[in-house]
Amino acid sequence: MSEIRIKKAPAYRAFRSSDIVAAHALSIAAGWPHRAEDWQLMFDTGNGFVALDDNGEVIGTALYWKCGENQGTLGLVIVAPEEQGRGIGRKLMELVLEELGNRVSFLYATPAGKALYEKLGFEACGTVDQHQGTVGSGQAVMLPAGEQLRPLTADDVPQVIELASRASGLDRSETIPALLDVAQGVVLEGSGEIMGFSLFRRFGRGYALGPVVAPQSPDDRRAKALIDHWLAKYAGEFVRIDVPGCAGLNDWLNGLGMTGVDTAVRMVRNEPAEQHSGKPSIYRVFGIINQAMG
């Protein structure tokens, strides 16, 4: 008669930099495109927890980011396929939420995770659409008279942080400088003032475009110009952009060959969803950083 081995309850501890190799392997098993370098960037700007099996091997992860004093985001919640159904994801979420406390917290939910997040007090407040593709060339977008794109410089960083924070509603004073260590950027300038920006960096199997911030307009040509700049410059490369559903760019991106491949639900905790479901009055996020950091 064969011996039946009963698994012990997992152990949990804080995420360490040395866990990145194991975390990267988990994301590969889950079918996610993240490179080890992408994990490193997100860990460098945040914190998290891991679940460990009997042998001390990492079998689950969850990371979080504090944005200023009152808000935060969380993501990269992964449990090894063979360990699912044991409550590991819920425990990791509870540890993260304990750290975030009463902060207004956001996440992007897959269909598989949405029910759990609802049980933990999250409400749906929007969507984000993942677009990706290898674009032959961008389609030139004409900016209004007197406006132009130029490379982002060190002197622009305070204004870019202010725009990113204003558009997203999240304090980006730590996030933007960290992104600029690995990303290129352009700003939209008019009458000597910065009106928007977009960042572009290596990610997964190619590149990620985001965040993208611009003023609203009926044709959204400013946001389109900030996106088109990178698609034209990196013609032939694989590019991904995650666009809020309310941004209204899905048809335009599909027409460029940036195919919509997935939709996630944006969720909020510790504040009514309707406070985050409306459209901003002036500036809008047309492309998020990623589905973990928002």
KOLPATI-82547 format. One record per residue: residue number from 1; residue in three letters; x, y, z of N, C-alpha, C in turn. Coordinates in steps of 0.2 Angstrom, whole numbers. Example, Ala and Ser with C-alpha at 12.3 -4.5 7.8 and 13.67 -1.06 7.14 Angstrom:
n:res:nc1:nc2:nc3:cac1:cac2:cac3:cc1:cc2:cc3
1:ALA:66:-28:39:62:-22:39:66:-16:39 $
2:SER:64:-11:35:68:-5:36:64:0:39 $
END
This chain:
n:res:nc1:nc2:nc3:cac1:cac2:cac3:cc1:cc2:cc3
1:MET:4:-6:0:0:0:0:4:6:0 $
2:SER:3:11:-5:8:16:-5:6:21:0 $
3:GLU:11:25:2:10:30:8:7:36:5 $
4:ILE:2:39:8:-1:45:6:3:51:10 $
5:ARG:5:56:6:9:61:9:4:67:10 $
6:ILE:3:70:16:-1:76:17:3:82:17 $
7:LYS:2:87:13:6:93:12:5:97:19 $
8:LYS:10:100:21:10:104:27:7:111:24 $
9:ALA:4:115:29:2:122:27:8:126:25 $
10:PRO:7:130:19:13:134:17:15:139:22 $
11:ALA:21:141:22:24:146:26:24:153:22 $
12:TYR:24:158:25:24:165:22:29:169:25 $
13:ARG:32:173:20:37:178:22:37:184:17 $
14:ALA:41:189:19:42:195:14:45:193:8 $
15:PHE:44:196:3:47:195:-4:54:198:-3 $
16:ARG:59:194:-6:66:196:-6:68:196:-13 $
17:SER:74:200:-14:76:201:-21:79:194:-24 $
18:SER:81:190:-19:83:183:-21:77:178:-23 $
19:ASP:71:181:-22:65:177:-24:63:178:-32 $
20:ILE:67:183:-35:65:185:-42:65:179:-47 $
21:VAL:71:175:-46:71:169:-51:65:165:-50 $
22:ALA:63:163:-44:58:158:-43:51:162:-45 $
23:ALA:51:168:-44:44:172:-46:44:172:-53 $
24:HIS:49:173:-57:49:173:-64:47:166:-67 $
25:ALA:49:161:-64:47:154:-66:40:153:-65 $
26:LEU:37:156:-59:30:155:-58:26:159:-64 $
27:SER:28:165:-65:25:169:-70:25:166:-77 $
28:ILE:31:162:-79:31:159:-85:26:153:-85 $
29:ALA:26:149:-79:21:144:-79:14:146:-80 $
30:ALA:12:152:-78:6:155:-78:4:158:-85 $
31:GLY:10:158:-90:9:161:-96:10:168:-97 $
32:TRP:13:171:-92:14:178:-92:20:180:-95 $
33:PRO:21:186:-98:27:187:-103:33:190:-99 $
34:HIS:32:192:-92:37:196:-89:44:192:-89 $
35:ARG:49:197:-90:56:194:-89:58:195:-82 $
36:ALA:64:192:-80:66:193:-73:68:201:-72 $
37:GLU:70:204:-77:71:211:-77:65:215:-75 $
38:ASP:59:213:-78:53:216:-76:51:215:-69 $
39:TRP:52:209:-66:51:208:-59:55:212:-55 $
40:GLN:61:213:-57:66:217:-53:64:224:-53 $
41:LEU:61:227:-58:59:234:-58:53:235:-53 $
42:MET:48:230:-53:43:230:-49:44:229:-42 $
43:PHE:49:225:-41:51:224:-34:55:230:-31 $
44:ASP:59:233:-35:63:239:-33:58:245:-31 $
45:THR:52:245:-34:48:250:-32:42:248:-27 $
46:GLY:42:242:-25:37:240:-21:39:235:-16 $
47:ASN:35:231:-13:36:226:-8:31:220:-9 $
48:GLY:32:215:-5:27:209:-6:28:204:-2 $
49:PHE:25:198:-3:25:192:1:26:186:-4 $
50:VAL:29:180:-1:29:174:-5:26:169:0 $
51:ALA:24:163:-3:22:157:0:27:152:-1 $
52:LEU:29:148:4:34:143:3:31:136:4 $
53:ASP:33:131:1:31:124:2:36:121:7 $
54:ASP:35:114:8:39:111:14:46:111:13 $
55:ASN:48:112:7:55:112:5:58:120:5 $
56:GLY:54:124:6:56:131:6:56:134:-1 $
57:GLU:53:131:-6:52:133:-12:46:138:-13 $
58:VAL:47:143:-17:42:148:-18:37:145:-22 $
59:ILE:30:145:-20:25:143:-23:19:148:-24 $
60:GLY:20:154:-22:16:160:-23:19:166:-22 $
61:THR:16:171:-25:19:178:-24:13:183:-24 $
62:ALA:14:189:-21:9:195:-22:14:201:-20 $
63:LEU:13:206:-24:17:212:-23:12:218:-22 $
64:TYR:15:223:-19:10:229:-18:15:236:-18 $
65:TRP:12:241:-20:15:248:-20:11:253:-16 $
66:LYS:14:256:-12:11:262:-8:12:268:-12 $
67:CYS:7:272:-14:7:278:-17:5:284:-13 $
68:GLY:10:287:-10:9:293:-6:6:290:1 $
69:GLU:3:294:5:0:292:11:-6:288:11 $
70:ASN:-10:289:6:-17:287:6:-19:281:1 $
71:GLN:-15:280:-3:-17:275:-9:-12:270:-10 $
72:GLY:-14:265:-14:-9:260:-16:-12:255:-21 $
73:THR:-7:251:-24:-10:246:-29:-6:239:-27 $
74:LEU:-9:234:-30:-6:228:-29:-7:223:-35 $
75:GLY:-3:218:-36:-3:214:-42:2:208:-41 $
76:LEU:3:205:-47:8:199:-47:6:194:-42 $
77:VAL:-1:193:-41:-3:188:-37:-3:181:-41 $
78:ILE:1:177:-40:2:170:-43:3:165:-38 $
79:VAL:0:159:-40:0:153:-36:2:147:-41 $
80:ALA:7:143:-39:9:138:-44:3:134:-45 $
81:PRO:2:131:-52:-4:128:-54:-5:122:-49 $
82:GLU:0:118:-47:-1:112:-43:-3:113:-36 $
83:GLU:-3:120:-34:-4:122:-27:-11:126:-26 $
84:GLN:-14:127:-32:-20:131:-32:-26:127:-28 $
85:GLY:-31:131:-25:-36:127:-22:-35:126:-14 $
86:ARG:-29:129:-12:-27:128:-5:-28:134:-1 $
87:GLY:-31:140:-4:-31:146:0:-25:150:0 $
88:ILE:-20:148:-4:-14:152:-4:-14:159:-7 $
89:GLY:-18:160:-12:-19:166:-15:-23:171:-10 $
90:ARG:-28:168:-7:-32:172:-2:-27:175:4 $
91:LYS:-23:170:6:-18:172:12:-13:177:9 $
92:LEU:-11:176:3:-6:182:1:-9:188:0 $
93:MET:-16:188:-2:-19:194:-3:-21:198:4 $
94:GLU:-22:193:9:-24:196:16:-17:199:19 $
95:LEU:-12:196:18:-5:199:20:-4:206:17 $
96:VAL:-5:206:10:-4:213:7:-9:218:9 $
97:LEU:-15:216:10:-20:221:12:-19:223:19 $
98:GLU:-16:219:23:-14:221:30:-9:227:30 $
99:GLU:-5:226:25:1:231:24:-2:238:21 $
100:LEU:-7:237:17:-10:243:14:-15:246:18 $
101:GLY:-18:243:23:-22:246:28:-28:249:25 $
102:ASN:-29:255:28:-35:259:25:-34:263:19 $
103:ARG:-28:262:16:-27:265:9:-32:263:4 $
104:VAL:-34:268:0:-38:267:-6:-34:263:-11 $
105:SER:-36:256:-12:-31:252:-15:-34:249:-22 $
106:PHE:-30:249:-27:-33:247:-34:-29:240:-36 $
107:LEU:-33:236:-40:-29:231:-44:-33:230:-50 $
108:TYR:-30:226:-54:-33:223:-61:-34:216:-60 $
109:ALA:-41:214:-61:-43:207:-60:-44:203:-66 $
110:THR:-41:197:-66:-42:192:-71:-49:189:-69 $
111:PRO:-53:186:-74:-59:183:-73:-58:178:-67 $
112:ALA:-52:174:-67:-51:169:-62:-51:172:-55 $
113:GLY:-48:178:-54:-47:181:-47:-53:186:-45 $
114:LYS:-57:188:-49:-62:193:-48:-66:191:-42 $
115:ALA:-69:185:-42:-73:183:-36:-70:183:-29 $
116:LEU:-63:181:-29:-59:182:-23:-59:189:-21 $
117:TYR:-57:193:-25:-56:200:-24:-63:204:-21 $
118:GLU:-68:202:-24:-75:204:-22:-76:202:-15 $
119:LYS:-74:196:-13:-75:194:-6:-70:198:-1 $
120:LEU:-65:200:-4:-60:204:1:-62:212:0 $
121:GLY:-68:214:-2:-70:221:-2:-69:225:-8 $
122:PHE:-66:222:-14:-65:226:-20:-71:227:-24 $
123:GLU:-72:232:-27:-78:233:-32:-75:235:-39 $
124:ALA:-79:233:-44:-77:235:-51:-78:242:-52 $
125:CYS:-73:246:-55:-73:253:-56:-71:255:-63 $
126:GLY:-70:250:-68:-67:251:-74:-64:245:-77 $
127:THR:-61:246:-83:-58:240:-87:-52:243:-90 $
128:VAL:-47:238:-92:-41:240:-96:-41:235:-101 $
129:ASP:-39:237:-107:-39:233:-113:-31:232:-115 $
130:GLN:-29:226:-116:-22:224:-118:-22:224:-125 $
131:HIS:-18:228:-128:-17:228:-136:-9:227:-137 $
132:GLN:-8:223:-142:-1:221:-144:-1:219:-151 $
133:GLY:5:220:-154:7:218:-161:13:220:-163 $
134:THR:15:218:-169:21:220:-173:19:225:-178 $
135:VAL:20:231:-177:17:237:-182:22:238:-187 $
136:GLY:20:238:-193:24:240:-199:27:247:-199 $
137:SER:22:252:-197:24:259:-197:18:262:-193 $
138:GLY:20:268:-190:14:272:-187:11:276:-192 $
139:GLN:5:278:-190:1:283:-195:2:290:-192 $
140:ALA:5:294:-196:7:301:-193:1:305:-191 $
141:VAL:1:307:-185:-4:311:-182:-2:318:-181 $
142:MET:-6:323:-184:-5:330:-184:-7:333:-178 $
143:LEU:-2:336:-174:-4:340:-168:-7:347:-169 $
144:PRO:-11:349:-165:-13:356:-166:-7:361:-167 $
145:ALA:-8:367:-170:-3:372:-171:0:374:-165 $
146:GLY:7:374:-165:10:377:-159:12:371:-154 $
147:GLU:10:365:-155:12:360:-151:17:355:-154 $
148:GLN:21:352:-150:26:347:-153:28:342:-148 $
149:LEU:31:337:-151:34:332:-146:42:333:-146 $
150:ARG:45:332:-140:52:332:-140:54:327:-135 $
151:PRO:61:325:-135:63:320:-129:62:323:-122 $
152:LEU:61:319:-118:60:320:-111:67:321:-108 $
153:THR:68:327:-104:74:328:-101:74:328:-93 $
154:ALA:79:328:-90:79:328:-83:75:334:-80 $
155:ASP:76:339:-83:72:345:-81:65:345:-81 $
156:ASP:62:340:-85:55:339:-86:52:334:-80 $
157:VAL:56:331:-77:54:326:-72:49:328:-67 $
158:PRO:50:334:-64:45:336:-59:38:337:-62 $
159:GLN:38:340:-68:31:341:-72:28:335:-74 $
160:VAL:32:330:-76:30:324:-78:26:320:-72 $
161:ILE:30:320:-66:27:317:-60:20:320:-59 $
162:GLU:20:327:-59:14:331:-58:8:328:-62 $
163:LEU:10:328:-69:5:326:-74:2:319:-72 $
164:ALA:7:314:-71:6:307:-70:1:306:-64 $
165:SER:3:310:-59:-1:310:-52:-8:313:-53 $
166:ARG:-8:318:-57:-15:321:-58:-19:317:-62 $
167:ALA:-17:314:-67:-21:310:-72:-23:304:-69 $
168:SER:-19:300:-65:-20:294:-62:-24:294:-56 $
169:GLY:-23:300:-52:-25:300:-45:-21:297:-40 $
170:LEU:-15:295:-42:-10:291:-38:-4:295:-38 $
171:ASP:-1:295:-32:6:299:-31:11:295:-35 $
172:ARG:14:298:-40:19:295:-44:26:297:-43 $
173:SER:27:301:-37:33:304:-36:39:299:-35 $
174:GLU:38:293:-33:43:288:-33:43:283:-39 $
175:THR:37:282:-42:37:278:-48:40:280:-54 $
176:ILE:39:287:-56:41:289:-62:49:290:-62 $
177:PRO:52:292:-57:60:292:-58:62:284:-59 $
178:ALA:59:280:-55:61:273:-56:60:270:-63 $
179:LEU:55:272:-66:53:270:-73:58:273:-78 $
180:LEU:60:280:-77:65:283:-81:72:280:-81 $
181:ASP:73:276:-76:80:273:-76:80:267:-81 $
182:VAL:74:265:-84:74:260:-89:70:262:-95 $
183:ALA:67:268:-95:63:269:-101:65:276:-104 $
184:GLN:63:276:-111:64:282:-114:57:286:-114 $
185:GLY:58:293:-115:52:297:-114:51:302:-119 $
186:VAL:45:304:-121:44:311:-125:39:315:-121 $
187:VAL:39:321:-122:34:325:-119:31:329:-125 $
188:LEU:24:331:-123:20:335:-128:21:342:-125 $
189:GLU:23:347:-129:24:354:-127:20:359:-131 $
190:GLY:17:363:-128:14:369:-131:14:375:-127 $
191:SER:16:381:-130:17:387:-127:22:387:-121 $
192:GLY:27:383:-123:32:382:-118:30:378:-112 $
193:GLU:25:375:-111:23:371:-106:22:363:-108 $
194:ILE:23:359:-103:22:352:-104:15:350:-103 $
195:MET:12:347:-109:4:345:-108:3:338:-108 $
196:GLY:8:334:-109:8:327:-109:14:323:-110 $
197:PHE:14:317:-109:20:313:-110:19:305:-112 $
198:SER:24:302:-114:23:294:-115:30:291:-114 $
199:LEU:30:285:-111:36:282:-109:36:275:-113 $
200:PHE:42:273:-114:43:267:-118:49:263:-116 $
201:ARG:48:256:-114:53:252:-111:53:245:-114 $
202:ARG:59:241:-113:59:234:-114:54:231:-109 $
203:PHE:50:226:-111:46:222:-107:44:216:-111 $
204:GLY:44:210:-107:42:204:-110:45:202:-116 $
205:ARG:42:200:-121:45:198:-128:46:204:-132 $
206:GLY:45:210:-130:47:216:-134:47:222:-130 $
207:TYR:42:226:-131:42:233:-128:35:234:-125 $
208:ALA:35:239:-120:29:241:-117:29:249:-118 $
209:LEU:23:251:-119:22:258:-120:17:261:-115 $
210:GLY:20:265:-110:16:267:-105:20:269:-99 $
211:PRO:18:274:-95:11:277:-95:11:282:-101 $
212:VAL:5:284:-103:3:289:-108:-2:294:-105 $
213:VAL:0:300:-104:-4:305:-101:-5:311:-106 $
214:ALA:-11:313:-107:-12:319:-112:-19:322:-110 $
215:PRO:-20:328:-112:-26:332:-111:-32:328:-115 $
216:GLN:-38:328:-113:-43:326:-117:-45:330:-123 $
217:SER:-47:328:-128:-50:332:-134:-54:327:-138 $
218:PRO:-59:330:-142:-64:326:-146:-60:320:-150 $
219:ASP:-55:322:-153:-52:317:-157:-46:313:-154 $
220:ASP:-44:316:-148:-38:313:-144:-32:312:-148 $
221:ARG:-31:317:-153:-25:317:-157:-18:318:-153 $
222:ARG:-19:321:-147:-13:322:-143:-10:315:-141 $
223:ALA:-15:311:-138:-13:305:-135:-11:300:-141 $
224:LYS:-14:301:-147:-13:297:-152:-6:298:-155 $
225:ALA:-4:305:-155:3:307:-157:8:304:-152 $
226:LEU:7:304:-146:12:302:-141:13:294:-141 $
227:ILE:7:290:-144:8:283:-145:11:282:-152 $
228:ASP:9:285:-157:11:284:-163:19:286:-164 $
229:HIS:21:290:-160:29:292:-160:33:285:-159 $
230:TRP:31:281:-154:35:275:-153:33:270:-158 $
231:LEU:27:269:-160:26:264:-165:29:265:-172 $
232:ALA:30:272:-173:34:273:-180:41:272:-178 $
233:LYS:44:274:-173:51:273:-171:53:266:-171 $
234:TYR:49:262:-168:50:255:-167:46:250:-172 $
235:ALA:45:253:-178:42:249:-183:45:242:-184 $
236:GLY:41:237:-184:43:230:-184:45:226:-178 $
237:GLU:45:230:-172:46:227:-165:39:225:-162 $
238:PHE:39:221:-158:33:219:-154:32:224:-148 $
239:VAL:26:227:-148:24:232:-143:18:230:-140 $
240:ARG:17:232:-133:11:231:-129:9:237:-126 $
241:ILE:3:239:-126:0:244:-122:-6:242:-119 $
242:ASP:-7:244:-113:-13:243:-109:-17:249:-108 $
243:VAL:-23:250:-111:-27:256:-112:-33:255:-108 $
244:PRO:-35:260:-103:-41:260:-100:-47:260:-105 $
245:GLY:-52:256:-103:-58:256:-107:-61:262:-109 $
246:CYS:-61:267:-105:-64:273:-106:-60:278:-110 $
247:ALA:-54:276:-112:-50:280:-116:-52:281:-123 $
248:GLY:-56:276:-126:-58:277:-132:-54:276:-138 $
249:LEU:-48:272:-137:-43:271:-142:-43:264:-145 $
250:ASN:-48:260:-143:-47:253:-145:-48:252:-153 $
251:ASP:-53:255:-156:-54:255:-163:-47:257:-167 $
252:TRP:-45:263:-165:-39:266:-168:-33:261:-167 $
253:LEU:-32:258:-161:-26:254:-160:-27:248:-165 $
254:ASN:-33:245:-165:-34:239:-169:-33:240:-176 $
255:GLY:-35:246:-178:-33:248:-185:-26:249:-187 $
256:LEU:-22:250:-182:-15:250:-183:-11:244:-183 $
257:GLY:-15:238:-181:-12:232:-180:-10:230:-173 $
258:MET:-12:235:-168:-11:233:-161:-17:230:-159 $
259:THR:-18:224:-159:-24:220:-158:-26:219:-151 $
260:GLY:-32:220:-149:-34:219:-143:-35:212:-141 $
261:VAL:-31:210:-136:-31:202:-135:-34:200:-128 $
262:ASP:-35:205:-123:-37:203:-117:-40:210:-113 $
263:THR:-45:208:-109:-48:214:-105:-48:212:-97 $
264:ALA:-45:216:-93:-45:215:-86:-50:220:-83 $
265:VAL:-53:219:-77:-57:223:-73:-53:227:-68 $
266:ARG:-54:234:-68:-50:238:-63:-55:238:-57 $
267:MET:-52:237:-51:-56:236:-45:-53:241:-39 $
268:VAL:-57:243:-35:-55:247:-29:-58:245:-23 $
269:ARG:-54:246:-17:-56:245:-11:-55:251:-6 $
270:ASN:-59:251:-1:-59:257:4:-62:263:1 $
271:GLU:-65:263:-5:-68:269:-7:-74:267:-12 $
272:PRO:-79:271:-13:-85:269:-17:-82:268:-24 $
273:ALA:-84:263:-28:-82:262:-35:-84:268:-39 $
274:GLU:-90:271:-38:-92:277:-42:-88:283:-42 $
275:GLN:-84:283:-37:-79:289:-37:-73:288:-42 $
276:HIS:-73:282:-44:-67:281:-49:-69:279:-56 $
277:SER:-76:279:-57:-78:277:-63:-80:283:-68 $
278:GLY:-79:289:-66:-80:294:-70:-74:296:-75 $
279:LYS:-75:301:-79:-70:303:-84:-67:310:-81 $
280:PRO:-60:310:-81:-57:316:-78:-58:322:-82 $
281:SER:-58:328:-79:-60:334:-83:-55:336:-88 $
282:ILE:-49:336:-87:-44:338:-91:-39:333:-94 $
283:TYR:-35:330:-89:-30:325:-91:-32:318:-90 $
284:ARG:-30:314:-94:-32:307:-94:-26:302:-95 $
285:VAL:-26:296:-92:-22:291:-93:-24:287:-99 $
286:PHE:-20:287:-105:-22:284:-111:-18:277:-111 $
287:GLY:-13:276:-107:-10:270:-106:-7:269:-99 $
288:ILE:-8:264:-96:-6:263:-89:2:260:-89 $
289:ILE:5:260:-83:12:257:-83:11:250:-84 $
290:ASN:7:246:-80:6:239:-81:0:237:-77 $
291:GLN:-2:231:-77:-8:229:-73:-6:227:-66 $
292:ALA:0:229:-64:1:228:-57:2:235:-53 $
293:MET:6:239:-56:7:246:-53:2:251:-55 $
294:GLY:-3:249:-60:-8:254:-62:-6:259:-67 $
END
